Amino acid sequence: MKPILVVYGTTEGHTRKIGEFLTERLRAAGKEVDLIDSATPQAKEVPLVYAGAFILGSVHFDRHQSALVHFVKENLGWLNAIPTAFFSVNLNMTHRDPEARAEAQKCLDGFLEETGLKPYMARLVAGALKYTQYDYFKRALLRYLVRPGGVEASATPDVEYTDWEEVGRFVDEYLEATQSPGR
Ligand SMILES: Cc1cc2nc3c(=O)[nH]c(=O)nc-3n(C[C@H](O)[C@H](O)[C@H](O)COP(=O)(O)O)c2cc1C
């Protein structure tokens, strides 16, 4: 059985946590999994042995991590030849306003357009606010940039908006759809 690759881009660490969650879920389903940070040297020497891949990145100023963009562009040929799932982690998802959600979808679509990735499935995932990790400037920026659920950003502690059950269901959905003898 060939392994599954989970590769992520992260800026404050939350997408790594989602990558670790996916990895555990896949291993619990009997899969062999390699978890790789797209910004490490390991990402430059990925063997072409995978049956499938999960690609995860978070949005900062409407863009995903450039290391992840680079990774996908460099490996596009084989990635588009196997079933891939792309998860775009963001906070626009947490707004009730449909326009904010449309923004989130635009960022996801922009990543696919820029890289040429043709994922088997692509999903928006709500991320986290990590005030304790932000410097003064990031805090100030976020107050204007993201106001999840209309909450005044600067007044809240760290908050995780990720629906872990939903992320788990995405994995199950992927596994069900890609399950076939020999895969
Ligand atoms: C400086 C900064 C800029 C951000 N810009 C956006 C944005 O443009 N759109 C959005 O939906 N979320 C934005 N976010 C929210 C992040 O996508 C969210 O916090 C995510 O969980 C970060 O994941 P990470 O810890 O893996 O980097 C921003 C967060 C920070 C700190």
PDBQT file of the ligand as one rigid body, heavy atoms in Angstrom, charges set to zero:
ROOT
HETATM    1  C1  LIG A 201      -1.519  39.004   9.812  1.00  0.00    +0.000 C 
HETATM    2  C2  LIG A 201      -2.707  38.108   9.482  1.00  0.00    +0.000 A 
HETATM    3  C3  LIG A 201      -3.394  38.271   8.281  1.00  0.00    +0.000 A 
HETATM    4  C4  LIG A 201      -4.510  37.481   7.980  1.00  0.00    +0.000 A 
HETATM    5  N1  LIG A 201      -5.180  37.677   6.796  1.00  0.00    +0.000 NA
HETATM    6  C5  LIG A 201      -6.306  36.958   6.539  1.00  0.00    +0.000 A 
HETATM    7  C6  LIG A 201      -7.056  37.177   5.338  1.00  0.00    +0.000 A 
HETATM    8  O1  LIG A 201      -6.689  37.972   4.468  1.00  0.00    +0.000 OA
HETATM    9  N2  LIG A 201      -8.199  36.458   5.151  1.00  0.00    +0.000 N 
HETATM   10  C7  LIG A 201      -8.641  35.542   6.085  1.00  0.00    +0.000 A 
HETATM   11  O2  LIG A 201      -9.695  34.938   5.881  1.00  0.00    +0.000 OA
HETATM   12  N3  LIG A 201      -7.919  35.277   7.211  1.00  0.00    +0.000 NA
HETATM   13  C8  LIG A 201      -6.775  35.962   7.452  1.00  0.00    +0.000 A 
HETATM   14  N4  LIG A 201      -6.047  35.717   8.587  1.00  0.00    +0.000 N 
HETATM   15  C9  LIG A 201      -6.482  34.646   9.486  1.00  0.00    +0.000 C 
HETATM   16  C10 LIG A 201      -5.649  33.351   9.306  1.00  0.00    +0.000 C 
HETATM   17  O3  LIG A 201      -5.933  32.731   8.073  1.00  0.00    +0.000 OA
HETATM   18  C11 LIG A 201      -5.983  32.404  10.480  1.00  0.00    +0.000 C 
HETATM   19  O4  LIG A 201      -5.555  33.017  11.678  1.00  0.00    +0.000 OA
HETATM   20  C12 LIG A 201      -5.364  31.037  10.332  1.00  0.00    +0.000 C 
HETATM   21  O5  LIG A 201      -5.835  30.199  11.370  1.00  0.00    +0.000 OA
HETATM   22  C13 LIG A 201      -3.837  31.090  10.363  1.00  0.00    +0.000 C 
HETATM   23  O6  LIG A 201      -3.324  29.796  10.223  1.00  0.00    +0.000 OA
HETATM   24  P1  LIG A 201      -1.807  29.461  10.573  1.00  0.00    +0.000 P 
HETATM   25  O7  LIG A 201      -1.668  29.575  12.081  1.00  0.00    +0.000 OA
HETATM   26  O8  LIG A 201      -1.613  28.076  10.092  1.00  0.00    +0.000 OA
HETATM   27  O9  LIG A 201      -0.956  30.450   9.840  1.00  0.00    +0.000 OA
HETATM   28  C14 LIG A 201      -4.932  36.480   8.895  1.00  0.00    +0.000 A 
HETATM   29  C15 LIG A 201      -4.213  36.298  10.091  1.00  0.00    +0.000 A 
HETATM   30  C16 LIG A 201      -3.111  37.092  10.388  1.00  0.00    +0.000 A 
HETATM   31  C17 LIG A 201      -2.367  36.876  11.685  1.00  0.00    +0.000 C 
ENDROOT
TORSDOF 0
